[in-house]
Amino acid sequence: MNLQPAASFGLFLAAANAAAFAAFFIDKRRAENGGWRISEKTLLVLAFYGGSLGALIGQQALCHKTSKQPFRARLCAIAFFHVAAATIWLVPALRKVLLDIAAPT
């Protein structure tokens, strides 16, 4: 399979978000049924490695861990980091300004 890097990255993000949503879904069902739970650390790691949108959608759609602190704050921080990184990557002018600030000539 010869995919361009952007397409490969898009597939990775889709898989990461699907995995994060699935983990929230499974954890919610296990919580309702008294089963073995997925650790908060695992849920946050899935969000950190590209699944923040799927995690946020799962959290809100399933009403799962919506008031649990500091979990909620950590998940929001990860999502904010992803939005900031995507903005810097997608807006070349902003990226240039930040690089000029970081390494003035």
CNS distance restraints for C-alpha pairs under 8 A (distance, minus, plus):
assign (resid   3 and name CA) (resid   7 and name CA) 6.06 0.50 0.50
assign (resid   3 and name CA) (resid   8 and name CA) 5.99 0.50 0.50
assign (resid   4 and name CA) (resid   8 and name CA) 6.23 0.50 0.50
assign (resid   5 and name CA) (resid   9 and name CA) 6.06 0.50 0.50
assign (resid   6 and name CA) (resid  10 and name CA) 6.08 0.50 0.50
assign (resid   7 and name CA) (resid  11 and name CA) 6.20 0.50 0.50
assign (resid   8 and name CA) (resid  12 and name CA) 6.19 0.50 0.50
assign (resid   9 and name CA) (resid  13 and name CA) 6.19 0.50 0.50
assign (resid  10 and name CA) (resid  14 and name CA) 6.15 0.50 0.50
assign (resid  11 and name CA) (resid  15 and name CA) 6.14 0.50 0.50
assign (resid  12 and name CA) (resid  16 and name CA) 6.06 0.50 0.50
assign (resid  12 and name CA) (resid  50 and name CA) 7.91 0.50 0.50
assign (resid  13 and name CA) (resid  17 and name CA) 6.03 0.50 0.50
assign (resid  13 and name CA) (resid  50 and name CA) 5.58 0.50 0.50
assign (resid  13 and name CA) (resid  51 and name CA) 6.70 0.50 0.50
assign (resid  14 and name CA) (resid  18 and name CA) 6.09 0.50 0.50
assign (resid  14 and name CA) (resid  51 and name CA) 7.96 0.50 0.50
assign (resid  15 and name CA) (resid  19 and name CA) 6.03 0.50 0.50
assign (resid  16 and name CA) (resid  20 and name CA) 6.15 0.50 0.50
assign (resid  16 and name CA) (resid  46 and name CA) 6.85 0.50 0.50
assign (resid  16 and name CA) (resid  47 and name CA) 7.74 0.50 0.50
assign (resid  16 and name CA) (resid  49 and name CA) 7.04 0.50 0.50
assign (resid  16 and name CA) (resid  50 and name CA) 5.51 0.50 0.50
assign (resid  16 and name CA) (resid  51 and name CA) 4.63 0.50 0.50
assign (resid  16 and name CA) (resid  54 and name CA) 7.76 0.50 0.50
assign (resid  17 and name CA) (resid  21 and name CA) 6.11 0.50 0.50
assign (resid  17 and name CA) (resid  47 and name CA) 7.54 0.50 0.50
assign (resid  17 and name CA) (resid  50 and name CA) 6.60 0.50 0.50
assign (resid  17 and name CA) (resid  51 and name CA) 3.88 0.50 0.50
assign (resid  17 and name CA) (resid  52 and name CA) 6.68 0.50 0.50
assign (resid  17 and name CA) (resid  53 and name CA) 6.20 0.50 0.50
assign (resid  17 and name CA) (resid  54 and name CA) 4.21 0.50 0.50
assign (resid  17 and name CA) (resid  55 and name CA) 6.85 0.50 0.50
assign (resid  18 and name CA) (resid  22 and name CA) 6.02 0.50 0.50
assign (resid  18 and name CA) (resid  51 and name CA) 7.35 0.50 0.50
assign (resid  18 and name CA) (resid  54 and name CA) 6.10 0.50 0.50
assign (resid  19 and name CA) (resid  23 and name CA) 6.07 0.50 0.50
assign (resid  19 and name CA) (resid  46 and name CA) 7.31 0.50 0.50
assign (resid  19 and name CA) (resid  51 and name CA) 7.25 0.50 0.50
assign (resid  19 and name CA) (resid  54 and name CA) 7.70 0.50 0.50
assign (resid  20 and name CA) (resid  24 and name CA) 6.35 0.50 0.50
assign (resid  20 and name CA) (resid  43 and name CA) 6.77 0.50 0.50
assign (resid  20 and name CA) (resid  46 and name CA) 5.49 0.50 0.50
assign (resid  20 and name CA) (resid  47 and name CA) 6.23 0.50 0.50
assign (resid  20 and name CA) (resid  51 and name CA) 5.41 0.50 0.50
assign (resid  20 and name CA) (resid  52 and name CA) 7.45 0.50 0.50
assign (resid  20 and name CA) (resid  54 and name CA) 5.44 0.50 0.50
assign (resid  20 and name CA) (resid  55 and name CA) 5.11 0.50 0.50
assign (resid  20 and name CA) (resid  58 and name CA) 7.71 0.50 0.50
assign (resid  21 and name CA) (resid  25 and name CA) 6.18 0.50 0.50
assign (resid  21 and name CA) (resid  51 and name CA) 7.88 0.50 0.50
assign (resid  21 and name CA) (resid  54 and name CA) 4.74 0.50 0.50
assign (resid  21 and name CA) (resid  55 and name CA) 5.22 0.50 0.50
assign (resid  21 and name CA) (resid  57 and name CA) 7.05 0.50 0.50
assign (resid  21 and name CA) (resid  58 and name CA) 4.94 0.50 0.50
assign (resid  22 and name CA) (resid  26 and name CA) 6.05 0.50 0.50
assign (resid  22 and name CA) (resid  58 and name CA) 7.81 0.50 0.50
assign (resid  23 and name CA) (resid  27 and name CA) 5.99 0.50 0.50
assign (resid  23 and name CA) (resid  38 and name CA) 7.38 0.50 0.50
assign (resid  23 and name CA) (resid  43 and name CA) 6.86 0.50 0.50
assign (resid  24 and name CA) (resid  28 and name CA) 5.99 0.50 0.50
assign (resid  24 and name CA) (resid  43 and name CA) 7.25 0.50 0.50
assign (resid  24 and name CA) (resid  55 and name CA) 6.81 0.50 0.50
assign (resid  24 and name CA) (resid  58 and name CA) 5.71 0.50 0.50
assign (resid  24 and name CA) (resid  59 and name CA) 6.75 0.50 0.50
assign (resid  24 and name CA) (resid  62 and name CA) 7.87 0.50 0.50
assign (resid  24 and name CA) (resid  64 and name CA) 7.27 0.50 0.50
assign (resid  25 and name CA) (resid  29 and name CA) 6.32 0.50 0.50
assign (resid  25 and name CA) (resid  58 and name CA) 6.72 0.50 0.50
assign (resid  25 and name CA) (resid  62 and name CA) 7.06 0.50 0.50
assign (resid  26 and name CA) (resid  30 and name CA) 6.15 0.50 0.50
assign (resid  26 and name CA) (resid  38 and name CA) 7.97 0.50 0.50
assign (resid  27 and name CA) (resid  31 and name CA) 6.01 0.50 0.50
assign (resid  27 and name CA) (resid  37 and name CA) 5.60 0.50 0.50
assign (resid  27 and name CA) (resid  38 and name CA) 5.59 0.50 0.50
assign (resid  28 and name CA) (resid  32 and name CA) 6.30 0.50 0.50
assign (resid  28 and name CA) (resid  62 and name CA) 7.31 0.50 0.50
assign (resid  28 and name CA) (resid  64 and name CA) 6.23 0.50 0.50
assign (resid  29 and name CA) (resid  33 and name CA) 6.20 0.50 0.50
assign (resid  30 and name CA) (resid  34 and name CA) 5.69 0.50 0.50
assign (resid  30 and name CA) (resid  35 and name CA) 4.56 0.50 0.50
assign (resid  30 and name CA) (resid  36 and name CA) 6.30 0.50 0.50
assign (resid  30 and name CA) (resid  37 and name CA) 6.02 0.50 0.50
assign (resid  31 and name CA) (resid  35 and name CA) 6.24 0.50 0.50
assign (resid  31 and name CA) (resid  36 and name CA) 7.85 0.50 0.50
assign (resid  31 and name CA) (resid  37 and name CA) 6.65 0.50 0.50
assign (resid  38 and name CA) (resid  42 and name CA) 6.70 0.50 0.50
assign (resid  38 and name CA) (resid  43 and name CA) 7.18 0.50 0.50
assign (resid  39 and name CA) (resid  43 and name CA) 6.53 0.50 0.50
assign (resid  40 and name CA) (resid  44 and name CA) 6.15 0.50 0.50
assign (resid  40 and name CA) (resid  71 and name CA) 7.23 0.50 0.50
assign (resid  41 and name CA) (resid  45 and name CA) 6.07 0.50 0.50
assign (resid  42 and name CA) (resid  46 and name CA) 6.21 0.50 0.50
assign (resid  43 and name CA) (resid  47 and name CA) 6.38 0.50 0.50
assign (resid  43 and name CA) (resid  55 and name CA) 7.69 0.50 0.50
assign (resid  44 and name CA) (resid  48 and name CA) 6.02 0.50 0.50
assign (resid  44 and name CA) (resid  74 and name CA) 7.67 0.50 0.50
assign (resid  44 and name CA) (resid  75 and name CA) 6.47 0.50 0.50
assign (resid  45 and name CA) (resid  49 and name CA) 6.16 0.50 0.50
assign (resid  46 and name CA) (resid  50 and name CA) 6.92 0.50 0.50
assign (resid  46 and name CA) (resid  51 and name CA) 5.59 0.50 0.50
assign (resid  46 and name CA) (resid  52 and name CA) 7.51 0.50 0.50
assign (resid  46 and name CA) (resid  55 and name CA) 7.93 0.50 0.50
assign (resid  47 and name CA) (resid  51 and name CA) 4.05 0.50 0.50
assign (resid  47 and name CA) (resid  52 and name CA) 4.07 0.50 0.50
assign (resid  47 and name CA) (resid  53 and name CA) 7.56 0.50 0.50
assign (resid  47 and name CA) (resid  54 and name CA) 7.57 0.50 0.50
assign (resid  47 and name CA) (resid  55 and name CA) 5.92 0.50 0.50
assign (resid  47 and name CA) (resid  75 and name CA) 7.21 0.50 0.50
assign (resid  47 and name CA) (resid  78 and name CA) 7.07 0.50 0.50
assign (resid  47 and name CA) (resid  79 and name CA) 7.81 0.50 0.50
assign (resid  48 and name CA) (resid  52 and name CA) 6.34 0.50 0.50
assign (resid  48 and name CA) (resid  78 and name CA) 5.94 0.50 0.50
assign (resid  48 and name CA) (resid  79 and name CA) 7.96 0.50 0.50
assign (resid  50 and name CA) (resid  82 and name CA) 7.79 0.50 0.50
assign (resid  51 and name CA) (resid  55 and name CA) 6.04 0.50 0.50
assign (resid  52 and name CA) (resid  56 and name CA) 6.05 0.50 0.50
assign (resid  52 and name CA) (resid  75 and name CA) 7.28 0.50 0.50
assign (resid  52 and name CA) (resid  78 and name CA) 6.73 0.50 0.50
assign (resid  52 and name CA) (resid  79 and name CA) 5.32 0.50 0.50
assign (resid  52 and name CA) (resid  82 and name CA) 7.58 0.50 0.50
assign (resid  53 and name CA) (resid  57 and name CA) 6.08 0.50 0.50
assign (resid  53 and name CA) (resid  79 and name CA) 7.05 0.50 0.50
assign (resid  54 and name CA) (resid  58 and name CA) 5.94 0.50 0.50
assign (resid  55 and name CA) (resid  59 and name CA) 5.96 0.50 0.50
assign (resid  55 and name CA) (resid  75 and name CA) 8.00 0.50 0.50
assign (resid  56 and name CA) (resid  60 and name CA) 6.17 0.50 0.50
assign (resid  56 and name CA) (resid  75 and name CA) 7.63 0.50 0.50
assign (resid  57 and name CA) (resid  61 and name CA) 5.73 0.50 0.50
assign (resid  58 and name CA) (resid  62 and name CA) 5.61 0.50 0.50
assign (resid  58 and name CA) (resid  63 and name CA) 7.75 0.50 0.50
assign (resid  58 and name CA) (resid  64 and name CA) 7.38 0.50 0.50
assign (resid  59 and name CA) (resid  63 and name CA) 5.56 0.50 0.50
assign (resid  59 and name CA) (resid  64 and name CA) 4.84 0.50 0.50
assign (resid  59 and name CA) (resid  65 and name CA) 6.28 0.50 0.50
assign (resid  59 and name CA) (resid  66 and name CA) 6.24 0.50 0.50
assign (resid  60 and name CA) (resid  64 and name CA) 6.76 0.50 0.50
assign (resid  60 and name CA) (resid  66 and name CA) 6.86 0.50 0.50
assign (resid  65 and name CA) (resid  71 and name CA) 7.56 0.50 0.50
assign (resid  65 and name CA) (resid  72 and name CA) 7.03 0.50 0.50
assign (resid  66 and name CA) (resid  72 and name CA) 6.46 0.50 0.50
assign (resid  67 and name CA) (resid  72 and name CA) 6.73 0.50 0.50
assign (resid  68 and name CA) (resid  72 and name CA) 5.91 0.50 0.50
assign (resid  69 and name CA) (resid  73 and name CA) 6.48 0.50 0.50
assign (resid  70 and name CA) (resid  74 and name CA) 6.20 0.50 0.50
assign (resid  71 and name CA) (resid  75 and name CA) 6.18 0.50 0.50
assign (resid  72 and name CA) (resid  76 and name CA) 6.20 0.50 0.50
assign (resid  73 and name CA) (resid  77 and name CA) 6.11 0.50 0.50
assign (resid  74 and name CA) (resid  78 and name CA) 6.25 0.50 0.50
assign (resid  75 and name CA) (resid  79 and name CA) 6.28 0.50 0.50
assign (resid  76 and name CA) (resid  80 and name CA) 6.07 0.50 0.50
assign (resid  77 and name CA) (resid  81 and name CA) 6.14 0.50 0.50
assign (resid  78 and name CA) (resid  82 and name CA) 6.30 0.50 0.50
assign (resid  79 and name CA) (resid  83 and name CA) 6.24 0.50 0.50
assign (resid  80 and name CA) (resid  84 and name CA) 6.11 0.50 0.50
assign (resid  81 and name CA) (resid  85 and name CA) 6.05 0.50 0.50
assign (resid  82 and name CA) (resid  86 and name CA) 6.03 0.50 0.50
assign (resid  83 and name CA) (resid  87 and name CA) 6.05 0.50 0.50
assign (resid  84 and name CA) (resid  88 and name CA) 6.21 0.50 0.50
assign (resid  85 and name CA) (resid  89 and name CA) 6.11 0.50 0.50
assign (resid  86 and name CA) (resid  90 and name CA) 5.91 0.50 0.50
assign (resid  87 and name CA) (resid  91 and name CA) 5.85 0.50 0.50
assign (resid  88 and name CA) (resid  92 and name CA) 7.09 0.50 0.50
assign (resid  88 and name CA) (resid  94 and name CA) 6.03 0.50 0.50
assign (resid  88 and name CA) (resid  95 and name CA) 5.19 0.50 0.50
assign (resid  89 and name CA) (resid  95 and name CA) 6.68 0.50 0.50
assign (resid  91 and name CA) (resid  95 and name CA) 6.33 0.50 0.50
assign (resid  92 and name CA) (resid  96 and name CA) 6.13 0.50 0.50
assign (resid  93 and name CA) (resid  97 and name CA) 6.34 0.50 0.50
assign (resid  94 and name CA) (resid  98 and name CA) 6.22 0.50 0.50
assign (resid  95 and name CA) (resid  99 and name CA) 6.10 0.50 0.50
assign (resid  96 and name CA) (resid 100 and name CA) 6.07 0.50 0.50
assign (resid  97 and name CA) (resid 101 and name CA) 6.24 0.50 0.50
assign (resid  98 and name CA) (resid 102 and name CA) 6.13 0.50 0.50
assign (resid  99 and name CA) (resid 103 and name CA) 5.93 0.50 0.50
assign (resid  99 and name CA) (resid 104 and name CA) 7.80 0.50 0.50
assign (resid 100 and name CA) (resid 104 and name CA) 5.01 0.50 0.50
assign (resid 100 and name CA) (resid 105 and name CA) 7.37 0.50 0.50
